Amino acid sequence: MTTSQQAPGSPQIDLGSGGSRKKLVAAIAAIVAAIAVVVGIVVATTGGDDQKTADGSHFGTTWQISYQASSASEEAFLKYLNTTIAPQYGITIKPVGIEDGNQLDQATAEGTYIANIYQHKHWLKQVTDSTGMKLTALGPVFQWAYSGYSSKYGSLDELPDGATIALLNDPANTAQALWILQRGGLITFKDGVDPAEATEQDIATNPKHVKFQYIEYGSGPRVLDSVDLVVDYNMSFVDAGTPDKYRIYAPPAPLDFAGQLVIGSEYADDPAIATLKKIFFDPQVQTYLEDNTDPALQGQLAPVSAE
């Protein structure tokens, strides 16, 4: 009777009889089954990386998308996309709130987040010009409602001569606020001024001799009682619980200040970006922004306007 040469520690299998051959087949089957289990465990624990390798994407199918941490409306918008639109494309969206805009943009530029949604094109230009960050806007996705609030007066016409008006102190939002006041008839601009870039020095006429006080982003509700009018984002007041009756002037937000979907320029050709666009620019999104009754969104984020 002959036996095969075995490695040390391996089972001794007799190949000389039919019974031994059956034992050999059974042993091989057991080994194959064990290998399959091990492979299954490896695949299960490395599935995320395999997915990234398979589709050639840096981002896989679970995406972190950042927003301004103080904005409940931006978070609600991302949650809507995650539950309603993203599943149609096999994607999971994880909203990440960050208060520091520079940190948020830097993480986007570096690919930590696939995108962010917290800035209009003028703010983005300020960021890229001042920091050199490589960021690309893919297009507008919503518009923030931007209004005049007063706890003292019921309309712009009631504002007294010499009224103090609070404006956000960064250039882009200062321009947006002045544009609001120009549309409300409180001021006019000099000929040739681009309203999207207007400053106090671009004012041609100021019949009520209004004065301006410049405030930090998000502080509008806190200064409301100390000035005659605050021009700021609706969401700041909604988040602070400010009564709607104090919103005395609310024209449609200009397209120039629509919130954009922004990515790191380095990742513009990543395969995931094509799907990102499909999700954010799905026609259902604009319909939802128009018709939704979510208190975290209604009156704060609006559909993208035509102009």
SULKAJO-V873559 format. One line per field, one symbol per residue. psi: psi as a letter, one per 40 degrees, with the letter a starting at -180 (. if undefined). A space follows every 10 residues. Layout:
# SULKAJO-V873559
psi: ???
This chain:
# SULKAJO-V873559
psi: hiiihiihei ihhheeiddd dddddddddd dddddddddd ddddeedddd ddddeeidea ehhhhiihde gddddddddd dddddddeef ihhhhhhhdh ddddddddde edidiifeii dddddddddd deigihheii dihhhhihih edieiddehi heihhhiiei dddddddddd dddeediiii hehhdeeiid eehdigdefi ihhhiiheed ddedeeidih hihdddddde fhideehehg ihhiddfihi hhihddedeh dddddddddd ehdddddddd eiehdedhed hiihid.
